[in-house]
Amino acid sequence: VAMCCVCGGGETSGGGDTGGDGGDTGGDGGDTGGDGGDELTCSDTDNGAEDAYGDACEAYNNFPSWCGGYDDDDFDSVAMCCVCGGGQSG
């Protein structure tokens, strides 16, 4: 307690912060050019198929550890889900 300002101890320095840093007056200029390359996108290709527990690729986005673990006869997460390395790039 003796060294904890929040608990009522500790010390405060006199004077406070009188100089300031001037704030953010310049900004970073935003995104002005990009990297010159085409940005690849990926689309899941499950087309309504679901795993053995009724989950589609969308659910795998939150649980990538599921990849390859719950596939069934119409659902192959590794082939269909972008998060698992599948899907369609383009």
N, C-alpha and C positions, 0 to 999 in steps of 0.2 A: 504494500500500500504506500510505503514511503516514497517509492520511485515511480508510481503510476499516476500520471496526470488525470486520466479518466476516473481513477478511484479517489481523487482528492489529494494526492501527494504530488511528488515531482516538483519541477521548477518551471516557471515561465520566464522567457527573456523579455527584457524591456524594449520598447521602441516599436516592435512589430515590423511588418514588411512595408516599408515606405517607398521602395523603388519600383516594384512591379516589373514585369517582363515586357510590358507594352502590348500584350495580347497577340493574337494572330492577325496580322495585317496584310500578309502577302498571299496566303493560300498556296496550294501546291500546283495550281494551273490546270488541274483536272487531267483527263485523258485526252491527249492531243493528237495521238497518232496511231497507237496500237503497235503491234509487233510485226506487222506486215504479213503475217501468216493467216491462213484460214482457220477459223475456230471450228473444231470438230464437235459434233453433237452425237449423242447416242439415244436411240429409241428402243425401249423394251419391246420384245416381239412375242410376249405371252398371249396376246390377242384373246384375253378372257380365260385362258387356262389358269388353273390354280394348283397349288401343291396338295399333298395328302391331308393338310389341315385347313384347306380353304383359303390360303394366302396366295396372292399374286405378286408379281415383281415389285409393285409399289411398296408392299410391306417389307420386302427385303432391303429396301433403301435404309430403313431404320435398324435392321438387324442383319448386316452382311455376313455375320457368322453362320447364318442359316444356309448359305450357299452350298449346294450339293447335298444337303442333309435330309431334305424332305421331298425330293422329287418323286413323281409317280409316272404312270404311263402316258399322260398328256402334258406334263410339266417338267422341263429340264432347266433349272435355274441358271446353271453355268452357261447354257447356250442362249437362253432367252432374256436374262436380266443384265442390264448394263453394270450394275453394282457388282455382279459376280463375274464380270469379264465377257459377258455375252451381249445380246442385243444386236442392233444394226447401227453402224457408224455412218455418218454422212453429213 
